[in-house]
Amino acid sequence: MDFIKNLGLKALPEEGGWIAEIGTPKTPGMVALKTMGPSDPEGSSSIIFMLKGNDFAAWHRLESDEYFCHHTGGVMRVHQLDPENGTYKMTKIGPVSKWNEGVVPQYMVKRGV
């Protein structure tokens, strides 16, 4: 299945990966996915983000809290640096079947990290 084509994902060259926004897009040139349900443009937003093969997401500071939810594929590692003290943390997000290996199916990274 071609997820990029079927979900209308667009390349995100500054950060890496593929993205589609649900609701009111905040990314210039992005067309919203209307088939994923309603979205409150003032109170929330959601994206579908995909990394494939050797893709990676570049280091960047989050402007809002971001929830990462595993849908399919391999385990993803989310690397984080605390902006106040520089503490490093890595979280593995992936299938529930890998729970005993320290993998979680969903994780929230706080704004500012």
C-alpha positions in Angstrom: 0.0 0.0 0.0 1.3 3.4 -0.9 0.7 5.4 2.3 2.2 8.6 0.9 -0.1 8.7 -2.1 -3.3 7.4 -0.3 -3.0 9.8 2.6 -1.8 12.7 0.5 1.4 13.1 2.5 3.8 15.9 1.5 7.6 15.9 2.0 8.7 18.0 5.0 12.2 19.1 3.8 13.1 21.3 6.8 12.6 18.5 9.4 12.4 15.3 7.3 9.7 12.7 6.8 6.2 13.0 5.3 3.3 14.9 6.7 -0.4 15.6 6.3 -2.4 17.8 8.6 -5.9 17.2 9.9 -8.3 20.1 10.3 -6.9 23.6 9.5 -3.3 23.4 8.2 -0.6 25.4 9.8 2.1 24.4 7.4 2.4 26.6 4.2 1.1 24.8 1.1 -0.5 21.9 3.1 -3.9 20.6 2.2 -6.0 19.3 5.2 -7.1 15.7 5.4 -10.9 16.2 5.8 -11.6 12.4 5.9 -10.1 12.0 9.4 -12.9 13.8 11.3 -13.5 17.3 12.6 -10.8 19.5 14.2 -11.1 22.7 16.2 -8.6 25.0 14.5 -8.2 27.2 17.6 -7.9 24.5 20.2 -6.1 21.6 18.6 -4.4 20.2 15.5 -3.3 16.8 14.4 -0.9 15.4 11.8 -0.1 12.1 10.2 3.7 11.9 10.0 5.7 9.1 8.4 9.3 8.2 8.2 10.3 5.5 5.7 13.5 3.6 5.1 16.4 5.7 6.2 14.4 8.9 6.7 14.9 10.8 9.9 13.4 13.9 11.5 15.9 16.6 12.2 16.4 18.1 15.6 13.9 20.9 16.2 12.1 22.6 19.2 8.4 22.0 19.5 6.0 25.0 19.4 3.2 22.9 21.1 2.8 19.6 22.9 3.0 16.8 20.4 1.5 13.3 20.8 3.2 10.5 18.9 1.0 7.4 18.2 2.3 4.3 16.5 0.0 3.0 13.7 2.2 0.6 11.8 5.8 -0.2 10.9 8.9 -0.5 13.1 9.9 1.1 16.4 10.6 4.8 16.2 13.1 6.5 18.7 12.2 10.0 19.8 15.3 11.8 21.1 14.7 14.7 23.5 16.8 17.4 25.2 15.4 19.2 28.2 15.7 22.9 27.3 16.4 23.9 31.0 19.1 21.5 32.0 20.2 19.7 28.7 19.2 16.3 30.0 18.9 13.7 27.2 16.0 11.2 27.0 15.1 8.6 24.4 11.6 7.1 24.1 10.8 4.1 21.9 7.4 4.2 20.2 6.0 1.2 18.4 3.7 -1.8 18.5 2.0 -2.9 21.8 3.5 -6.3 21.2 6.9 -4.8 22.1 5.8 -3.4 25.5 8.1 -5.8 27.4 11.0 -4.3 25.5 10.4 -0.8 26.8 8.3 0.3 23.8 5.2 2.4 24.2 2.4 2.8 21.6 1.8 6.5 22.3 3.9 9.3 23.9 3.6 13.0 24.4 6.6 15.4 24.1 6.1 18.7 25.8 6.3 22.1 24.1 9.7 23.7 24.2 11.6 20.4 24.0 
